[in-house]
């Protein structure tokens, strides 16, 4: 840790070095480096006073100011949490003098902080083209890849983009995070696209300080892992040497901008002040190691260039002390500013879309009287969305030429072209990252995950990235998206848990996420329209769960009755509204998905039973649920998901929380994976189980 006296002593003993670039740039970058360092020190002071709540700092990484200087201020940036000097340099490029205040407002969790509004301390600001990220472990790299892909795709589709046509995307991350699956997957996806000749202007900046909290990165590992990758241009720079860092960052940025291909810039840094305020480095680092890092302090390195550019040691010390005083003054000013004071204020960006806004953005339906299956209806709805919204894209594994494993997207690529309906590589993290990058870039992504079980290796892209963006940006940024997932059980002749997954607990607790679960063909089309309209009008992220076993179903009660077919809808289905079948007065069966036809068949056998199809699992249709439950005084929840963490838990809690006092029961699938073959019938919810429970409630 370099204190003021130590800094002054060291400055007076330095030899000058020549600066080969614009002298004014040197002064600007040093100011950003000083601001970043003193923001870190001020955050520690604020924490000691009980007025600061975040101490992961940028000390030792101030060389990333050079990366910002090598870019255009309109280049979208997704930054590592040690990017203070980058942020301050970008702010200066954009004419803002409030960068240091922005950082300390975040530390204080003040509501006036310009991006998250007191919800977290992040590096982000809309006017600076910095998309906010939280304490990232490379989870932002798939989105960065998606933004880079979308730059050219927006132009190809003739859709307005928030980014200039010649922009490049920069994303920074640490050496430890470079080993995470999200980093490996995103970089692989970028190279996969570039290999096919698709523009991928992505600058990957690895700020390599050699340690992840307390775990060392092997010497030379980053170069070994990424320095020899075919198709990935590799650059290496000393991040403690501002001149070297700027020259190499400029070369890397120029390469990406000219060639529209990805590049990897390793910026060698040191970590000063530890991982965070609570970190005791002496527990795992020797005094000699700490001293060696202090000798490489970027501020000392930049001082040499200042001395070689006409500044005296006293001039530099005065700049340092002035910035120290400025940071403490701002820290004192922001310490008592209001923080978020109610749950409603905290969660405001997570609200579900307004019905009127959704209604104004619905796609134009294609009328037809022809009865359709669920698969055909979804296909027609996707076509309507593509026809109505030129920014819409359908993508995923096998969705293009093949038309999907179950034919749901058949013919769409032929009708709308491979720029709008296309296949991706087999990596769910990258599929979602592409969607997140497309959404924040002005497009309307409709990605497909082939099976529900395949979502689980990528669910953090929904939880940590998609759903959180509006929260951490006060809705200044959004990633509208409709994620289609084929799921649930009951496939005949095709079993096993990877293709019959009923685990949706990971979705139900994501704040602000809309979860649609249609059963009927007409509902499916209208609900998909609503999800697309919510995305366009409100930046909503929706998950559209499609019951595989109902895709091609035609009959309901007897073979050949064709009562599960339905004409294409001409009326919308509002988000959060259920559908009632029958007017029985003795029992309400509450269900969804595959439970709907099973429950309807049960109701046909038992007089006095009505069926409520929830249709929406988030937001739950509370008003409809309470009304239909009250009309009979008896509720049976038929839930095809698991007993633990399944939908029925939320339905029961909703009834109880709202004062419902009638009789209640539930039947569910077992807490088990779905096995292969006929054994699946032992663990999945069955029609017989529903009927037995209904008869017991009626008795």
C-alpha positions in Angstrom: 0.0 0.0 0.0 1.5 3.3 -1.1 0.6 6.0 1.5 1.1 9.8 0.7 4.4 10.1 2.5 5.7 6.9 0.9 4.6 8.1 -2.5 6.3 11.5 -2.0 9.5 9.9 -0.9 9.5 7.5 -3.9 8.7 10.2 -6.4 11.7 12.3 -5.4 14.0 9.4 -6.1 12.7 8.6 -9.6 14.5 9.0 -12.9 12.5 10.6 -15.7 11.5 8.6 -18.8 10.5 10.0 -22.2 6.8 10.0 -23.2 6.2 9.4 -26.9 2.6 10.4 -27.1 0.4 13.6 -26.6 1.5 15.3 -23.3 -2.1 16.3 -22.6 -3.1 12.6 -22.9 -0.4 11.8 -20.2 -1.9 14.3 -17.9 -5.5 13.0 -18.5 -4.5 9.4 -17.9 -2.6 10.2 -14.7 -5.6 12.1 -13.4 -7.7 9.0 -14.0 -5.2 6.7 -12.4 -5.0 9.0 -9.4 -8.8 9.2 -9.2 -9.1 5.4 -9.2 -6.4 5.0 -6.5 -7.9 7.6 -4.2 -11.4 6.2 -4.8 -10.1 2.9 -3.4 -8.6 4.6 -0.4 -11.7 6.7 0.2 -13.8 3.5 0.0 -11.7 2.0 2.8 -12.1 5.2 4.9 -15.9 5.3 4.3 -16.1 1.7 5.4 -14.3 2.5 8.6 -16.9 5.3 9.2 -19.8 3.0 8.5 -20.8 5.0 5.3 -19.2 2.8 2.6 -20.3 -0.7 1.6 -17.9 -1.9 -1.1 -14.1 -2.1 -1.1 -13.1 -4.3 -4.0 -10.7 -1.8 -5.7 -8.6 -1.2 -8.7 -5.3 -0.5 -7.1 -2.5 -1.9 -9.3 -4.8 -2.1 -12.3 -4.7 1.6 -13.2 -3.0 0.7 -16.5 -6.5 0.0 -17.9 -6.8 3.7 -18.3 -4.6 3.1 -21.4 -7.2 0.7 -22.8 -10.0 3.3 -22.5 -7.7 5.9 -24.2 -7.1 3.5 -27.2 -10.9 3.2 -27.8 -13.6 5.4 -29.0 -15.9 6.7 -26.3 -18.8 5.1 -28.2 -17.4 1.6 -28.1 -19.6 -0.5 -25.8 -17.7 -1.7 -22.7 -18.5 -4.5 -20.3 -15.9 -4.1 -17.5 -14.1 -6.0 -14.8 -14.7 -4.8 -11.3 -11.1 -3.4 -11.1 -11.8 -0.9 -13.9 -11.8 2.4 -12.0 -9.2 4.1 -14.2 -10.9 2.9 -17.4 -14.2 4.3 -16.1 -12.6 7.7 -15.2 -10.8 7.9 -18.6 -14.0 7.2 -20.5 -15.8 9.8 -18.4 -13.2 12.4 -19.3 -13.4 11.4 -23.0 -17.1 12.1 -22.8 -16.6 15.5 -21.1 -17.9 14.4 -17.7 -16.2 15.7 -14.6 -18.3 13.5 -12.3 -16.5 10.1 -12.7 -15.0 10.1 -9.3 -18.3 11.1 -7.7 -20.1 8.4 -9.6 -17.7 5.7 -8.1 -18.1 7.0 -4.5 -21.9 7.4 -4.9 -21.8 3.7 -5.6 -19.7 2.9 -2.6 -22.2 4.8 -0.5 -25.1 3.0 -2.0 -26.7 6.4 -2.7 -29.9 6.7 -4.7 -28.4 9.4 -6.8 -25.7 7.1 -8.2 -26.3 7.4 -11.9 -26.6 3.7 -13.0 -27.7 1.4 -10.3 -29.3 4.0 -8.0 -27.9 2.6 -4.8 -28.6 -1.1 -5.6 -25.0 -2.0 -6.1 -21.6 -0.5 -6.8 -21.0 -1.1 -10.5 -19.0 0.5 -13.3 -21.7 1.6 -15.7 -23.3 4.6 -17.3 -25.5 4.9 -20.3 -24.0 8.1 -21.6 -20.5 6.5 -21.5 -21.6 3.3 -23.4 -20.6 1.2 -20.3 -23.0 -1.6 -19.7 -23.1 -2.3 -16.0 -21.7 -5.6 -14.6 -21.7 -6.7 -11.0 -19.0 -8.8 -9.2 -18.4 -10.7 -12.4 -16.6 -14.0 -12.7 -16.5 -13.8 -16.5 -20.3 -14.2 -16.6 -20.5 -11.0 -18.8 -18.3 -12.4 -21.6 -21.2 -14.3 -23.3 -23.1 -11.0 -23.5 -20.0 -9.2 -24.8 -19.8 -11.8 -27.5 -23.4 -11.2 -28.3 -23.0 -7.5 -28.6 -20.1 -7.9 -30.9 -22.1 -10.3 -33.1 -25.1 -7.9 -33.1 -23.1 -4.9 -34.4 -23.0 -6.3 -38.0 -26.2 -8.2 -37.7 -28.2 -5.0 -37.0 -26.7 -3.4 -40.1 -27.5 -6.5 -42.2 -31.1 -6.4 -41.0 -31.4 -2.6 -41.5 -32.3 -2.2 -37.8 -31.1 0.9 -35.8 -28.3 0.1 -33.4 -27.3 2.1 -30.3 -23.7 1.6 -31.4 -21.8 3.1 -34.3 -21.3 0.9 -37.3 -17.5 0.9 -36.8 -17.7 0.3 -33.1 -15.9 -2.5 -31.3 -16.8 -4.2 -28.1 -14.4 -4.3 -25.2 -14.7 -6.6 -22.2 -12.3 -7.0 -19.3 -11.8 -9.8 -16.8 -9.2 -11.2 -14.5 -6.7 -14.0 -14.9 -8.6 -16.2 -12.5 -11.9 -15.6 -14.3 -10.3 -16.5 -17.6 -10.5 -20.1 -16.5 -14.3 -20.0 -15.9 -16.5 -21.9 -18.3 -18.3 -18.7 -19.3 -15.0 -17.2 -20.4 -14.0 -20.3 -22.3 -17.4 -20.7 -23.9 -17.7 -17.1 -24.9 -14.2 -16.9 -26.4 -14.8 -20.2 -28.2 -18.1 -18.9 -29.6 -16.5 -15.7 -30.8 -13.8 -17.7 -32.6 -16.4 -20.1 -34.0 -18.3 -17.2 -35.5 -15.2 -15.5 -36.8 -14.0 -18.8 -38.4 -17.2 -18.8 -40.5 -16.5 -15.3 -41.7 -19.0 -13.5 -39.4 -17.8 -10.1 -38.1 -16.9 -10.4 -34.4 -15.2 -7.1 -33.3 -14.5 -8.2 -29.8 -11.5 -7.0 -27.7 -10.9 -9.3 -24.8 -8.8 -7.7 -22.1 -7.4 -10.0 -19.4 -6.0 -8.0 -16.5 -3.5 -10.5 -15.2 -2.3 -9.8 -11.7 -1.3 -13.4 -11.1 -3.7 -14.2 -8.3 -7.4 -14.8 -7.7 -8.2 -13.8 -4.2 -5.6 -16.1 -2.6 -5.1 -18.6 -5.4 -2.1 -18.1 -7.7 -2.4 -18.3 -11.4 0.6 -20.3 -12.8 3.2 -18.1 -14.4 2.7 -18.0 -18.1 -0.7 -19.7 -18.0 -2.7 -17.0 -19.8 -0.2 -16.8 -22.6 -0.2 -20.6 -22.8 -4.0 -20.8 -22.9 -4.7 -18.0 -25.3 -1.5 -17.0 -27.0 -1.6 -19.8 -29.5 -5.3 -20.0 -30.3 -5.9 -20.1 -34.0 -8.0 -17.2 -35.1 -7.4 -15.2 -31.9 -4.9 -12.4 -32.4 -2.9 -12.2 -29.1 -1.3 -9.0 -27.7 0.7 -8.7 -24.5 1.5 -5.5 -22.6 3.0 -4.4 -19.3 0.0 -2.8 -17.6 2.2 -1.1 -15.0 3.9 0.9 -17.9 1.4 3.4 -19.3 3.4 4.0 -22.4 3.7 0.3 -23.3 0.1 -0.4 -22.3 -1.3 2.5 -24.5 0.8 1.5 -27.5 -0.2 -2.2 -27.3 -3.9 -1.4 -26.5 -4.0 1.0 -29.5 -2.5 -1.7 -31.8 -5.0 -4.3 -30.5 -8.0 -2.0 -30.9 -6.9 -1.0 -34.4 -6.6 -4.7 -35.3 -10.2 -5.4 -34.1 -11.7 -2.3 -35.7 -10.1 -2.9 -39.1 -10.5 -6.7 -39.3 -13.8 -7.1 -37.3 -12.1 -10.1 -35.7 -11.6 -10.9 -32.0 -8.3 -10.1 -30.2 -7.0 -11.0 -26.8 -5.0 -8.4 -24.9 -3.2 -9.6 -21.8 -2.5 -6.6 -19.6 0.1 -7.6 -16.9 -0.8 -5.9 -13.7 -0.3 -6.1 -9.9 -2.8 -6.2 -7.1 -2.3 -3.6 -4.4 -4.4 -3.2 -1.3 -5.5 -6.8 -1.4 -8.6 -8.3 -2.9 -10.9 -6.2 -0.9 -11.1 -4.3 2.4 -11.6 -7.5 4.5 -8.6 -9.3 2.8 -5.5 -10.0 4.9 -2.9 -10.6 2.3 -0.2 -11.5 4.8 -2.0 -14.7 5.4 -1.0 -16.0 2.0 1.6 -13.7 0.5 5.1 -13.0 1.8 6.4 -9.5 2.6 8.8 -9.9 -0.3 6.0 -10.6 -2.7 4.0 -7.6 -1.5 7.1 -5.3 -1.7 7.8 -6.5 -5.3 4.3 -5.6 -6.3 4.6 -2.1 -4.7 7.8 -1.6 -6.8 5.6 -2.1 -9.9 2.9 0.4 -8.8 1.5 1.9 -12.0 1.3 5.4 -10.4 5.1 5.3 -9.9 5.6 4.2 -13.5 3.5 7.0 -14.9 5.3 9.5 -12.7 8.5 8.7 -14.5 6.8 9.9 -17.7 5.6 13.0 -16.1 9.1 13.8 -14.9 10.3 13.3 -18.4 7.6 15.7 -19.7 8.6 18.7 -17.7 6.8 18.1 -14.4 8.8 18.3 -11.2 8.6 15.9 -8.3 6.8 18.6 -6.3 4.3 19.0 -9.1 3.4 15.3 -9.1 3.2 15.2 -5.4 0.8 18.1 -5.4 -1.4 16.4 -8.0 -1.5 13.3 -5.8 -2.4 15.2 -2.7 -5.0 17.3 -4.5 -6.7 14.2 -5.7 -6.5 12.7 -2.3 -8.3 15.8 -0.9 -10.8 15.7 -3.6 -11.7 12.1 -3.0 -12.1 12.6 0.7 -14.2 15.7 0.1 -16.5 13.8 -2.2 -16.6 10.8 0.2 -17.8 13.1 3.0 -20.4 14.7 0.7 -21.9 11.5 -0.4 -21.7 9.7 3.0 -25.1 10.9 4.2 -27.0 11.0 1.0 -30.3 9.0 0.9 -30.3 5.3 0.3 -33.1 3.1 -0.9 -35.6 3.1 1.9 -38.4 0.7 0.9 -38.7 -2.8 -0.6 -40.8 -1.2 -3.3 -38.1 1.2 -4.3 -35.4 -1.5 -4.4 -37.5 -3.8 -6.6 -39.0 -1.1 -8.8 -37.0 -2.1 -11.9 -38.1 -5.7 -11.6 -41.9 -5.0 -12.0 -43.8 -7.0 -14.6 -44.8 -5.1 -17.8 -47.9 -3.0 -17.8 -50.7 -4.6 -19.8 -51.5 -1.5 -21.8 -47.9 -1.2 -22.9 -47.9 -4.9 -24.0 -51.2 -4.5 -25.8 -49.8 -1.6 -27.9 -46.9 -3.7 -29.2 -48.6 -7.0 -30.1 -47.5 -8.5 -33.5 -50.1 -8.7 -36.3 -51.6 -12.1 -36.3 -52.2 -14.2 -39.5 -55.8 -15.2 -39.4 -56.8 -18.8 -40.2 -59.7 -21.0 -39.4 -57.6 -24.2 -39.9 -57.3 -26.1 -36.6 -53.7 -26.3 -35.5 -51.5 -28.4 -33.2 -49.5 -26.8 -30.5 -46.3 -27.1 -32.6 -48.0 -25.6 -35.6 -49.5 -22.7 -33.6 -46.1 -21.8 -32.1 -44.6 -21.9 -35.6 -47.3 -19.6 -36.9 -46.8 -17.2 -33.9 -43.0 -17.1 -34.5 -43.7 -16.3 -38.1 -46.0 -13.4 -37.0 -43.3 -12.0 -34.8 -40.7 -12.2 -37.5 -43.1 -10.6 -40.0 -44.1 -7.8 -37.7 -40.7 -6.9 -36.2 -37.7 -6.7 -38.5 -35.4 -6.8 -35.5 -36.6 -10.2 -34.4 -34.3 -13.3 -34.8 -34.9 -17.0 -34.0 -31.8 -19.0 -33.3 -30.5 -22.1 -31.4 -29.4 -25.6 -32.1 -31.0 -27.2 -35.2 -33.7 -24.5 -35.5 -32.7 -23.4 -39.1 -32.6 -25.9 -41.9 -33.9 -28.8 -39.9 -36.6 -26.7 -38.4 -36.0 -27.9 -34.8 -35.9 -31.4 -33.3 -39.8 -31.4 -33.3 -40.4 -29.3 -36.4 -41.5 -26.3 -34.4 -39.4 -23.8 -36.5 -39.8 -25.7 -39.8 -39.9 -23.4 -42.8 -39.0 -20.2 -40.9 -35.5 -20.0 -42.3 -36.8 -20.4 -45.8 -39.3 -17.6 -45.3 -37.2 -15.1 -43.4 -33.6 -16.0 -44.4 -30.6 -17.3 -42.5 -29.8 -13.8 -41.1 -32.9 -14.0 -39.0 -33.4 -17.7 -38.4 -30.1 -19.6 -37.9 -28.3 -22.4 -36.1 -25.9 -21.8 -33.3 -23.1 -23.9 -31.9 -24.0 -26.4 -29.2 -23.4 -24.3 -26.1 -26.3 -23.0 -24.1 -24.2 -20.3 -22.4 -23.3 -18.8 -25.7 -26.9 -19.1 -27.0 -28.1 -17.1 -24.1 -25.2 -14.7 -24.3 -26.0 -14.1 -27.9 -29.5 -13.3 -26.9 -28.4 -10.9 -24.1 -26.0 -9.1 -26.4 -28.6 -8.9 -29.2 -31.3 -7.5 -26.8 -29.1 -4.8 -25.5 -28.1 -3.9 -29.0 -31.6 -3.1 -30.3 -32.6 -6.5 -31.6 -35.4 -8.9 -30.5 -33.9 -12.3 -29.8 -36.0 -15.4 -29.6 -33.4 -18.1 -28.8 -34.3 -21.7 -28.3 -32.9 -24.1 -25.7 -33.5 -27.6 -27.1 -34.4 -29.3 -23.8 -35.1 -27.9 -20.3 -32.3 -30.1 -18.9 -29.9 -28.3 -21.1 -30.7 -24.9 -19.5 -29.2 -25.9 -16.2 -25.6 -25.5 -17.3 -26.3 -22.0 -18.4 -29.0 -20.7 -16.0 -26.8 -18.0 -14.5 -27.0 -16.2 -17.8 -30.7 -15.7 -16.9 -30.3 -15.2 -13.2 -27.1 -13.2 -13.0 -27.1 -11.4 -16.3 -30.5 -11.2 -18.1 -32.9 -10.6 -15.1 -30.4 -8.3 -13.3 -29.6 -5.8 -16.0 -32.7 -3.6 -15.5 -32.2 -3.8 -11.8 -28.6 -2.7 -11.9 -29.2 0.1 -14.5 -32.5 1.5 -13.3 -34.0 0.3 -16.6 -31.5 2.5 -18.6 -30.4 -0.8 -20.1 -32.5 -3.8 -20.9 -32.1 -7.1 -22.7 -35.5 -7.9 -24.2 -35.7 -11.6 -24.9 -38.1 -14.5 -25.3 -36.4 -17.8 -24.5 -38.2 -20.8 -25.8 -37.5 -24.1 -24.0 -38.9 -27.5 -24.9 -39.6 -29.3 -21.6 -41.6 -31.4 -19.2 -42.2 -35.2 -19.4 -44.6 -37.7 -20.9 -42.8 -38.3 -24.3 -43.9 -41.7 -25.6 -41.0 -43.8 -26.8 -38.4 -41.2 -25.9 -37.3 -41.1 -22.3 -34.5 -40.3 -19.9 -34.1 -37.3 -17.7 -32.3 -35.1 -20.3 -35.3 -35.1 -22.5 -38.0 -35.3 -19.9 -37.1 -32.7 -17.3 -39.6 -31.2 -14.9 -37.3 -29.1 -12.8 -38.2 -25.4 -13.1 -37.4 -24.2 -9.6 -34.3 -22.5 -10.9 -36.7 -20.2 -12.9 -39.4 -19.5 -10.4 -37.3 -17.5 -8.0 -35.6 -15.2 -10.6 -37.0 -11.7 -9.9 -38.9 -10.1 -12.8 -38.7 -13.1 -15.1 -41.9 -13.9 -16.9 -42.6 -17.6 -17.2 -45.2 -18.7 -19.8 -46.4 -22.3 -19.8 -49.0 -22.9 -22.5 -50.9 -26.1 -23.0 -53.4 -25.4 -25.8 -52.4 -24.4 -29.3 -54.5 -21.1 -29.3 -53.1 -20.1 -25.9 -49.6 -20.8 -27.0 -49.7 -18.4 -30.0 -51.4 -15.6 -28.1 -49.0 -16.0 -25.1 -45.9 -16.0 -27.4 -47.3 -12.8 -29.0 -47.6 -11.3 -25.5 -44.1 -12.2 -24.5 -42.7 -10.7 -27.7 -44.7 -7.5 -27.1 -43.5 -7.3 -23.5 -39.9 -7.6 -24.7 -40.4 -4.8 -27.2 -42.4 -2.5 -25.0 -40.7 -3.1 -21.6 -37.4 -4.9 -22.1 -38.9 -8.0 -20.5 -37.1 -11.3 -20.3 -39.6 -14.2 -20.7 -39.1 -18.0 -20.6 -41.6 -19.8 -22.8 -41.9 -23.4 -21.6 -43.3 -25.7 -24.3 -44.7 -29.1 -23.3 -43.0 -31.5 -25.7 -45.6 -34.2 -25.2 -48.3 -31.8 -26.4 -46.5 -30.6 -29.5 -48.3 -32.9 -31.9 -51.3 -34.0 -29.8 -54.6 -33.8 -31.7 -57.0 -35.7 -29.4 -58.3 -35.0 -25.9 -60.8 -37.6 -24.8 -60.8 -40.3 -27.4 -58.7 -41.2 -30.3 -59.7 -39.2 -33.3 -61.8 -36.6 -31.5 -59.3 -33.9 -32.5 -60.4 -31.8 -29.5 -56.9 -30.7 -28.7 -56.6 -28.8 -32.0 -57.6 -25.2 -32.0 -57.9 -22.4 -34.6 -55.3 -19.6 -34.6 -56.2 -17.0 -31.9 -57.7 -13.6 -32.8 -57.6 -12.4 -29.2 -54.6 -11.7 -27.0 -53.8 -13.4 -23.7 -52.7 -10.9 -21.1 -49.6 -11.8 -19.1 -50.6 -13.2 -15.7 -54.2 -14.2 -16.6 -55.4 -17.8 -16.3 -58.0 -19.8 -18.3 -61.0 -21.5 -16.8 -62.7 -24.7 -18.2 -66.2 -25.5 -17.0 -68.5 -24.1 -14.3 -68.5 -26.8 -11.6 -69.2 -25.7 -8.1 -67.7 -28.5 -6.1 -63.9 -28.6 -6.9 -61.3 -26.5 -8.7 -58.4 -28.3 -10.2 -55.5 -25.9 -10.7 -52.9 -27.0 -13.2 -50.8 -26.2 -16.2 -48.9 -27.8 -19.1 -49.5 -31.5 -19.5 -51.7 -31.3 -16.4 -54.4 -29.5 -18.4 -55.5 -32.4 -20.7 -55.2 -34.8 -17.8 -57.3 -32.7 -15.5 -59.9 -32.1 -18.2 -60.3 -35.8 -18.7 -60.7 -36.2 -14.9 -63.3 -33.4 -14.8 -65.3 -35.1 -17.6 -65.7 -38.1 -15.2 -66.6 -36.1 -12.1 -69.6 -33.7 -11.9 -69.0 -30.3 -10.3 -65.4 -30.0 -11.3 -63.9 -27.0 -13.0 -60.3 -26.7 -14.2 -58.1 -23.6 -14.0 -55.1 -23.5 -16.4 -52.6 -21.1 -14.8 -50.9 -20.5 -18.2 -48.4 -18.2 -16.5 -46.1 -19.4 -13.7 -44.7 -16.0 -13.1 -46.4 -13.7 -12.5 -49.0 -16.2 -11.1 -52.6 -15.3 -12.0 -53.4 -14.5 -8.4 -56.8 -12.8 -9.1 -58.0 -15.7 -11.2 -56.7 -18.3 -8.8 -58.5 -16.8 -5.8 -61.8 -16.3 -7.7 -61.9 -19.9 -9.0 -60.9 -21.4 -5.7 -63.5 -19.4 -3.8 -66.3 -20.5 -6.2 -65.9 -24.1 -5.1 -64.2 -24.0 -1.7 -62.0 -26.9 -2.7 -58.7 -26.8 -4.6 -56.6 -29.6 -6.0 -53.3 -28.6 -7.5 -52.2 -31.0 -10.2 -48.5 -30.2 -10.7 -46.3 -32.1 -13.1 -43.2 -30.6 -11.6 -41.5 -32.0 -8.5 -43.0 -32.0 -5.1 -40.0 -30.1 -3.7 -39.4 -26.7 -5.4 -42.3 -27.3 -7.8 -45.1 -24.9 -8.8 -47.6 -26.3 -6.3 -45.6 -24.8 -3.4 -46.1 -21.3 -4.8 -49.8 -21.9 -5.5 -50.4 -23.1 -2.0 -48.5 -20.2 -0.5 -50.4 -17.7 -2.7 -53.8 -19.1 -1.5 -52.8 -19.0 2.1 -51.2 -15.6 1.9 -54.4 -14.2 0.4 -56.6 -15.6 3.2 -58.1 -18.6 1.4 -59.6 -20.9 4.0 -61.1 -23.7 1.8 -59.8 -27.2 1.5 -56.6 -27.7 -0.3 -54.5 -30.6 -1.6 -51.9 -31.2 -4.2 -50.6 -34.0 -6.3 -47.2 -33.8 -8.0 -44.4 -35.7 -9.7 -41.9 -37.3 -7.3 -38.6 -35.8 -6.2 -36.7 -37.8 -8.8 -35.1 -37.6 -12.1 -37.2 -39.1 -14.9 -35.9 -42.6 -15.8 -35.9 -44.3 -19.2 -38.9 -46.2 -20.5 -42.0 -47.3 -18.6 -40.3 -46.6 -15.3 -41.0 -42.9 -15.9 -44.7 -43.6 -15.1 -43.8 -44.3 -11.5 -42.4 -40.9 -10.8 -44.4 -38.6 -13.1 -47.8 -37.2 -12.1 -50.5 -39.4 -13.6 -54.2 -38.9 -14.5 -55.1 -41.7 -12.1 -53.4 -39.8 -9.2 -55.3 -36.7 -10.1 -58.6 -38.5 -10.2 -58.0 -40.3 -6.9 -57.1 -37.0 -5.1 -60.1 -35.3 -6.7 -62.5 -38.0 -5.5 -61.1 -37.7 -2.0 -61.7 -34.0 -1.9 -65.2 -34.4 -3.2 -66.1 -37.1 -0.7 
